[in-house]
Amino acid sequence: MGLRARSGLFDPGRGGFPGGAPQGRNRPKALSVVELTRLVKARIEPAFPDVWVEGEVSNFKRYGSGHCYFTLKDADAQLSCVLWRASAEGLRFEPRDGLKVLAHGRVAVYEPRGQYQLVADRLEASGVGALAQAFEELKAKLAAEGLFETSRKKPLPAFPRRVALVTSPSGAAVRDMLKVMLARWPLLEIVIAPVRVQGDGAAAEVAEAIREVNRLRCADVMIVGRGGGSMEDLWAFNEESVARAIAGSKIPVVSAVGHEVDFTIADFVADVRAATPSHAGELVAPELRGVIEHLARLQAALPEALLNRVTLARERLKSLAGSWALRYPEQHLETCRQRVDDLQARLLPLGLRAVESRRESAGSYAARLEGLSPLKVLARGYSVTTLENGKVVRAPADVKPGERLVTRVAGGRVHSTAEAAPEE
């Protein structure tokens, strides 16, 4: 591929300048770096507008802007890549270093660095299907948050008055559900929240419909689903937005997506999983014939049940009427009076003995306290001398000449004054 400068003298296809590089004033005008880069850009980008590249992800970085930058490499080369935010938001798995991927996009030249790169608009995991990988990653994430726990699942109402169907209004699934539910319970009111169930934007519509049914409180139970299809067809029900809308629903949700062998993230999050849309109709709508038969059995059994209750009550009344307490109430009262007298006769001596014991204990304690009384000590000829402030004189050094003293003896108090220095 040749590049020609505007002067017409530069032709890489013929080995550069004719006769070698020009000298002196004959030298043609040189290209600036940006001019050459733009010439290369103009030739390369139109040549590779739509390419697939397979390689191993390296140095993957997602910036706050939402744009992603990474390198694709193999054993012999590497390629710089960029994935703009709009494309990155549509990824069904999280790229990571070491993952082998297929990247679709166009080749572009980044002028500030003079570097060509792949501007990717789509990434798919190579080897392991991108959808399968995305499914397992989201399943593990939501399971770790506890969204699949049985304890958070709500029971279905036994006799719902109104059912909301979040599904396509034109699919076979809605016809199957309507047929089954109305055949089982003709009085059932059905509200259809029409949504797309596959393709771009389907997941957002399903999630919004679930939230809208909750906001309006227009149903007692909700069925979310569609008929069968490939994994790609059912993918809207594997999106995180739908899973979180189901988890946040205050109204019980039945997931009815595809056939019995199909499993989606919605199935794990929903309160109940139905094998098919028809099965979902059977789960939410009671069977009128069965209810009528059950009521008929109750009606037939009611007279006998009432008769049994009356018979049981009569036998119980007869048993009570024949009891000794009801036949001889005065004797029962006399027996109670006698028991009271017996208890009184037994308690009175016990009380007197307890009082006497306490009195003896008190006398003993009084005698012991009397023996320890300081008055007894004074009676034996001892005395206690204190200063006027009541401080006891324990040693001669405690008294100063002229201080007033109070000496307590057995017969009373003696007041005195210290006249001389204390003697040791």
C-alpha positions as CSV (number, residue, x, y, z in Angstrom):
1,M,0.0,0.0,0.0
2,G,1.5,3.3,-1.1
3,L,1.3,6.7,0.6
4,R,1.7,9.8,-1.6
5,A,2.6,13.2,-0.2
6,R,1.0,16.3,-1.6
7,S,4.2,17.2,-3.4
8,G,3.9,14.0,-5.4
9,L,7.7,13.2,-4.8
10,F,7.3,10.7,-1.9
11,D,6.3,7.2,-2.8
12,P,7.1,4.4,-0.4
13,G,6.1,1.9,-3.0
14,R,9.2,2.9,-5.1
15,G,11.6,3.0,-2.1
16,G,11.2,6.6,-1.0
17,F,12.7,9.6,-2.8
18,P,13.9,9.0,-6.4
19,G,17.7,8.9,-6.4
20,G,17.9,9.1,-2.6
21,A,17.1,11.9,-0.3
22,P,17.1,15.3,-1.9
23,Q,19.7,17.8,-0.8
24,G,19.8,21.6,-0.4
25,R,17.2,23.7,-2.0
26,N,15.8,20.8,-4.0
27,R,14.5,19.1,-0.9
28,P,10.6,18.8,-1.0
29,K,8.5,20.0,1.8
30,A,8.6,17.5,4.7
31,L,5.5,16.1,6.2
32,S,4.7,17.0,9.8
33,V,4.1,14.1,12.2
34,V,0.4,14.9,12.4
35,E,0.2,15.0,8.6
36,L,1.8,11.6,8.2
37,T,-0.3,10.2,11.0
38,R,-3.5,11.4,9.4
39,L,-2.4,9.9,6.1
40,V,-1.9,6.6,7.8
41,K,-5.2,7.0,9.6
42,A,-7.0,7.7,6.3
43,R,-5.6,4.5,4.8
44,I,-5.9,2.1,7.7
45,E,-9.3,2.9,9.2
46,P,-11.4,2.5,6.0
47,A,-9.6,-0.8,5.4
48,F,-10.7,-2.4,8.7
49,P,-14.2,-1.1,9.6
50,D,-15.6,-4.4,10.8
51,V,-13.2,-7.1,12.2
52,W,-13.2,-9.9,14.8
53,V,-10.1,-10.4,16.8
54,E,-9.4,-13.3,19.2
55,G,-6.9,-12.9,22.0
56,E,-6.2,-13.0,25.8
57,V,-7.3,-10.0,27.9
58,S,-4.5,-8.1,29.6
59,N,-4.3,-4.9,31.7
60,F,-8.1,-4.6,31.8
61,K,-9.2,-1.3,33.5
62,R,-12.7,0.2,33.8
63,Y,-12.5,3.9,34.6
64,G,-15.0,6.1,36.4
65,S,-16.3,7.4,33.1
66,G,-17.4,3.9,32.3
67,H,-14.9,3.4,29.4
68,C,-12.8,0.3,29.4
69,Y,-9.2,0.0,28.2
70,F,-7.3,-3.3,27.8
71,T,-4.9,-5.2,25.6
72,L,-5.5,-8.3,23.5
73,K,-2.5,-10.5,23.1
74,D,-1.3,-13.8,21.9
75,A,2.1,-15.5,21.8
76,D,3.6,-13.1,19.2
77,A,1.8,-9.8,19.4
78,Q,-0.5,-7.5,21.3
79,L,-3.2,-5.0,20.4
80,S,-4.5,-2.0,22.3
81,C,-8.3,-1.9,22.7
82,V,-10.9,0.5,24.0
83,L,-14.5,-0.2,24.8
84,W,-16.7,2.9,25.2
85,R,-19.2,3.1,28.0
86,A,-22.3,2.6,25.8
87,S,-20.9,-0.7,24.6
88,A,-19.5,-1.7,28.1
89,E,-22.9,-1.3,29.7
90,G,-24.2,-4.1,27.4
91,L,-21.6,-6.6,28.5
92,R,-23.1,-9.8,29.9
93,F,-19.9,-10.8,31.7
94,E,-17.1,-9.0,33.4
95,P,-13.8,-9.1,31.4
96,R,-10.7,-10.0,33.4
97,D,-7.1,-10.5,32.8
98,G,-6.2,-13.9,31.3
99,L,-9.7,-14.4,29.8
100,K,-9.7,-15.4,26.2
101,V,-12.3,-13.4,24.3
102,L,-13.6,-12.6,20.8
103,A,-13.7,-8.8,20.2
104,H,-15.6,-7.1,17.5
105,G,-15.1,-3.6,16.3
106,R,-13.1,-1.4,14.0
107,V,-9.4,-0.4,13.7
108,A,-8.7,3.2,14.5
109,V,-5.5,5.3,14.8
110,Y,-5.1,7.3,18.0
111,E,-3.3,10.4,16.7
112,P,-1.8,11.7,20.0
113,R,0.3,8.5,20.4
114,G,0.6,7.6,16.7
115,Q,-0.9,4.2,17.7
116,Y,-3.5,2.0,16.1
117,Q,-6.0,0.3,18.3
118,L,-9.2,-1.7,18.2
119,V,-12.4,0.3,19.1
120,A,-14.5,-2.7,20.3
121,D,-18.2,-2.6,20.4
122,R,-18.8,-6.2,21.4
123,L,-17.0,-8.8,23.5
124,E,-17.7,-12.5,23.8
125,A,-16.0,-15.1,25.9
126,S,-14.1,-17.6,23.8
127,G,-14.3,-21.3,24.6
128,V,-17.0,-20.8,27.3
129,G,-20.1,-19.2,25.9
130,A,-20.5,-15.6,27.0
131,L,-24.2,-16.2,28.0
132,A,-23.3,-19.2,30.1
133,Q,-20.5,-17.4,31.8
134,A,-22.7,-14.3,32.5
135,F,-25.4,-16.6,33.8
136,E,-23.1,-18.3,36.3
137,E,-21.5,-15.0,37.4
138,L,-24.8,-13.3,38.1
139,K,-26.2,-16.5,39.8
140,A,-23.2,-16.6,42.2
141,K,-23.5,-12.9,42.9
142,L,-27.2,-13.0,43.8
143,A,-26.8,-16.2,45.8
144,A,-24.1,-14.6,47.9
145,E,-26.6,-11.7,48.6
146,G,-29.2,-14.2,49.9
147,L,-31.7,-13.5,47.1
148,F,-32.3,-17.2,46.6
149,E,-32.9,-18.0,50.3
150,T,-36.2,-20.0,51.0
151,S,-36.8,-17.9,54.1
152,R,-37.4,-14.7,52.1
153,K,-39.9,-16.3,49.7
154,K,-43.6,-15.4,50.1
155,P,-46.5,-17.9,50.0
156,L,-49.1,-17.8,47.2
157,P,-52.6,-16.8,48.2
158,A,-55.0,-19.7,48.3
159,F,-57.9,-17.8,46.6
160,P,-56.5,-14.7,44.7
161,R,-59.1,-12.3,43.4
162,R,-56.8,-10.8,40.7
163,V,-53.7,-12.1,38.9
164,A,-51.2,-9.9,37.0
165,L,-49.5,-11.4,33.9
166,V,-46.2,-9.7,33.0
167,T,-45.6,-11.2,29.5
168,S,-46.0,-10.6,25.8
169,P,-49.7,-10.0,25.0
170,S,-49.3,-11.7,21.6
171,G,-47.3,-14.8,22.6
172,A,-48.6,-18.4,23.0
173,A,-47.7,-18.3,26.7
174,V,-50.4,-15.7,27.6
175,R,-53.1,-17.7,25.8
176,D,-52.1,-20.8,27.6
177,M,-52.2,-19.1,31.0
178,L,-55.6,-17.5,30.3
179,K,-57.1,-20.7,29.1
180,V,-55.9,-22.7,32.2
181,M,-56.8,-20.1,34.8
182,L,-60.2,-19.2,33.5
183,A,-61.1,-22.9,33.1
184,R,-60.1,-23.5,36.7
185,W,-61.6,-20.4,38.3
186,P,-63.9,-18.4,36.0
187,L,-64.4,-15.6,38.5
188,L,-60.7,-14.7,38.5
189,E,-59.8,-11.2,37.4
190,I,-56.7,-11.0,35.2
191,V,-54.6,-8.0,34.4
192,I,-52.0,-8.1,31.6
193,A,-48.9,-5.9,31.8
194,P,-47.7,-6.1,28.2
195,V,-43.9,-6.2,27.7
196,R,-41.4,-7.4,25.2
197,V,-39.9,-10.7,26.3
198,Q,-36.8,-10.9,24.1
199,G,-34.4,-8.5,22.4
200,D,-32.9,-5.2,23.3
201,G,-34.8,-3.4,26.0
202,A,-36.9,-6.4,27.0
203,A,-35.4,-6.8,30.4
204,A,-36.0,-3.1,31.2
205,E,-39.6,-3.4,30.2
206,V,-40.1,-6.5,32.4
207,A,-38.5,-5.0,35.4
208,E,-40.5,-1.8,35.1
209,A,-43.8,-3.7,34.7
210,I,-43.1,-5.7,37.9
211,R,-42.4,-2.4,39.8
212,E,-45.6,-0.8,38.3
213,V,-47.8,-3.7,39.4
214,N,-46.4,-3.3,42.9
215,R,-47.0,0.5,42.8
216,L,-50.6,0.1,41.7
217,R,-51.3,-2.9,44.0
218,C,-53.5,-4.2,41.3
219,A,-53.0,-7.9,41.9
220,D,-52.8,-10.5,44.7
221,V,-50.2,-12.6,42.8
222,M,-48.1,-12.0,39.7
223,I,-46.8,-14.4,36.9
224,V,-43.7,-13.3,35.1
225,G,-42.7,-15.3,32.1
226,R,-42.9,-16.4,28.4
227,G,-42.9,-19.5,26.3
228,G,-39.9,-21.6,25.3
229,G,-36.9,-20.6,23.2
230,S,-33.1,-20.6,23.0
231,M,-30.9,-19.2,25.8
232,E,-30.6,-16.0,23.8
233,D,-34.4,-15.8,23.5
234,L,-34.9,-16.2,27.3
235,W,-32.0,-13.9,28.2
236,A,-34.2,-11.0,29.4
237,F,-35.1,-13.2,32.4
238,N,-31.4,-13.6,33.2
239,E,-30.8,-9.9,33.5
240,E,-29.9,-8.5,36.9
241,S,-32.5,-5.7,36.6
242,V,-35.3,-8.3,36.3
243,A,-33.9,-10.4,39.2
244,R,-33.8,-7.4,41.5
245,A,-37.3,-6.3,40.5
246,I,-38.6,-9.7,41.4
247,A,-36.7,-9.8,44.7
248,G,-38.1,-6.4,45.6
249,S,-41.7,-7.2,44.8
250,K,-44.2,-7.1,47.7
251,I,-46.6,-9.2,45.7
252,P,-45.8,-12.9,45.4
253,V,-44.2,-13.7,42.0
254,V,-44.4,-16.9,40.0
255,S,-41.7,-17.3,37.4
256,A,-42.9,-19.2,34.3
257,V,-40.1,-19.0,31.7
258,G,-39.8,-21.5,28.9
259,H,-40.1,-25.2,29.3
260,E,-39.5,-27.5,32.2
261,V,-35.8,-28.0,31.3
262,D,-35.2,-24.2,31.1
263,F,-33.8,-22.4,34.2
264,T,-33.3,-18.7,34.4
265,I,-32.2,-16.3,37.2
266,A,-35.8,-15.3,37.6
267,D,-36.7,-18.8,38.6
268,F,-34.2,-18.7,41.5
269,V,-35.3,-15.3,42.8
270,A,-39.1,-15.8,42.4
271,D,-41.2,-17.0,45.2
272,V,-42.4,-20.0,43.2
273,R,-41.0,-21.5,40.0
274,A,-43.4,-23.0,37.5
275,A,-42.3,-25.6,35.0
276,T,-44.3,-23.9,32.2
277,P,-46.7,-21.0,31.8
278,S,-49.6,-23.4,31.9
279,H,-48.3,-24.8,35.2
280,A,-48.1,-21.3,36.5
281,G,-51.8,-20.9,35.8
282,E,-52.5,-24.1,37.8
283,L,-50.4,-22.9,40.7
284,V,-52.2,-19.5,41.1
285,A,-55.8,-20.4,40.2
286,P,-57.7,-22.8,42.5
287,E,-59.8,-25.4,40.7
288,L,-63.5,-24.6,41.0
289,R,-64.6,-28.2,40.7
290,G,-62.3,-29.3,43.4
291,V,-63.4,-26.5,45.7
292,I,-67.1,-27.4,45.1
293,E,-66.4,-31.0,45.8
294,H,-64.6,-30.1,49.0
295,L,-67.5,-27.9,50.1
296,A,-69.9,-30.7,49.4
297,R,-67.9,-33.1,51.6
298,L,-67.9,-30.5,54.4
299,Q,-71.6,-29.9,54.0
300,A,-72.3,-33.7,54.2
301,A,-70.0,-34.0,57.3
302,L,-71.4,-31.0,59.1
303,P,-74.5,-32.5,60.6
304,E,-72.6,-35.5,62.0
305,A,-69.9,-33.2,63.3
306,L,-72.5,-31.0,65.1
307,L,-74.2,-34.1,66.5
308,N,-70.9,-35.4,67.8
309,R,-70.2,-32.1,69.5
310,V,-73.6,-32.0,71.1
311,T,-73.2,-35.6,72.3
312,L,-69.8,-34.9,73.7
313,A,-71.1,-31.8,75.5
314,R,-74.0,-33.8,77.0
315,E,-71.7,-36.5,78.3
316,R,-69.4,-33.9,79.8
317,L,-72.4,-32.1,81.5
318,K,-73.6,-35.5,82.8
319,S,-70.2,-36.2,84.2
320,L,-70.0,-32.8,86.0
321,A,-73.6,-33.2,87.3
322,G,-72.6,-36.5,88.9
323,S,-69.5,-35.2,90.6
324,W,-69.3,-35.1,94.4
325,A,-68.6,-31.4,94.5
326,L,-71.9,-30.5,92.7
327,R,-74.0,-33.2,94.4
328,Y,-72.9,-32.3,98.0
329,P,-71.7,-28.7,97.9
330,E,-72.4,-28.1,101.7
331,Q,-70.3,-31.0,102.7
332,H,-67.5,-29.7,100.4
333,L,-67.8,-26.3,102.1
334,E,-67.7,-27.9,105.6
335,T,-64.6,-29.9,104.7
336,C,-62.9,-26.7,103.6
337,R,-63.8,-24.9,106.9
338,Q,-62.5,-27.8,108.9
339,R,-59.2,-27.8,107.0
340,V,-58.9,-24.0,107.8
341,D,-59.5,-24.7,111.5
342,D,-56.9,-27.5,111.4
343,L,-54.3,-25.3,109.8
344,Q,-55.0,-22.5,112.3
345,A,-54.6,-24.9,115.2
346,R,-51.3,-26.0,113.8
347,L,-50.0,-22.6,112.9
348,L,-50.7,-20.9,116.3
349,P,-48.3,-23.1,118.4
350,L,-45.7,-22.8,115.7
351,G,-46.0,-19.0,115.8
352,L,-45.7,-18.9,119.6
353,R,-42.7,-21.1,119.6
354,A,-41.0,-18.9,116.9
355,V,-41.7,-15.7,119.0
356,E,-40.3,-17.3,122.2
357,S,-37.2,-18.4,120.3
358,R,-36.6,-14.9,119.0
359,R,-37.1,-13.5,122.5
360,E,-34.5,-15.8,123.9
361,S,-32.0,-14.9,121.2
362,A,-32.6,-11.2,121.9
363,G,-31.9,-11.7,125.6
364,S,-28.7,-13.5,124.9
365,Y,-27.5,-10.7,122.6
366,A,-28.5,-8.0,125.2
367,A,-26.4,-9.8,127.9
368,R,-23.4,-9.9,125.6
369,L,-23.7,-6.2,124.7
370,E,-24.1,-5.3,128.4
371,G,-20.8,-7.1,129.2
372,L,-19.1,-5.1,126.5
373,S,-20.5,-1.7,127.7
374,P,-17.9,0.9,128.7
375,L,-20.0,1.8,131.7
376,K,-19.2,-1.6,133.2
377,V,-15.5,-0.7,132.9
378,L,-16.0,2.6,134.7
379,A,-17.8,0.8,137.5
380,R,-14.6,-1.1,138.2
381,G,-12.7,2.2,139.0
382,Y,-11.5,3.2,135.6
383,S,-12.1,6.7,134.1
384,V,-12.0,8.3,130.6
385,T,-10.6,11.9,130.2
386,T,-11.4,14.0,127.2
387,L,-10.7,17.5,126.1
388,E,-13.6,20.0,125.8
389,N,-13.9,19.1,122.1
390,G,-14.5,15.5,123.0
391,K,-11.1,14.2,121.9
392,V,-10.0,11.4,124.2
393,V,-6.7,12.0,126.1
394,R,-4.6,8.9,125.3
395,A,-1.2,10.3,126.2
396,P,0.3,13.2,128.3
397,A,1.4,14.9,125.0
398,D,-2.3,15.3,124.1
399,V,-2.8,18.0,126.8
400,K,-1.4,21.5,127.0
401,P,-1.2,23.6,130.2
402,G,-4.4,25.6,130.8
403,E,-6.6,23.2,128.7
404,R,-10.0,22.2,130.2
405,L,-10.4,18.5,130.9
406,V,-13.5,16.4,131.4
407,T,-13.0,13.1,133.3
408,R,-15.9,10.6,133.2
409,V,-16.2,8.2,136.2
410,A,-18.9,5.7,137.2
411,G,-20.9,8.3,139.1
412,G,-20.6,11.2,136.6
413,R,-18.2,13.8,135.2
414,V,-15.3,15.7,136.8
415,H,-14.1,19.0,135.2
416,S,-10.5,20.1,135.7
417,T,-7.7,22.3,134.3
418,A,-4.2,21.2,133.3
419,E,-1.8,23.4,135.3
420,A,1.6,22.0,134.6
421,A,3.4,20.5,131.6
422,P,2.6,16.9,131.2
423,E,5.0,14.3,132.6
424,E,6.0,11.4,130.5
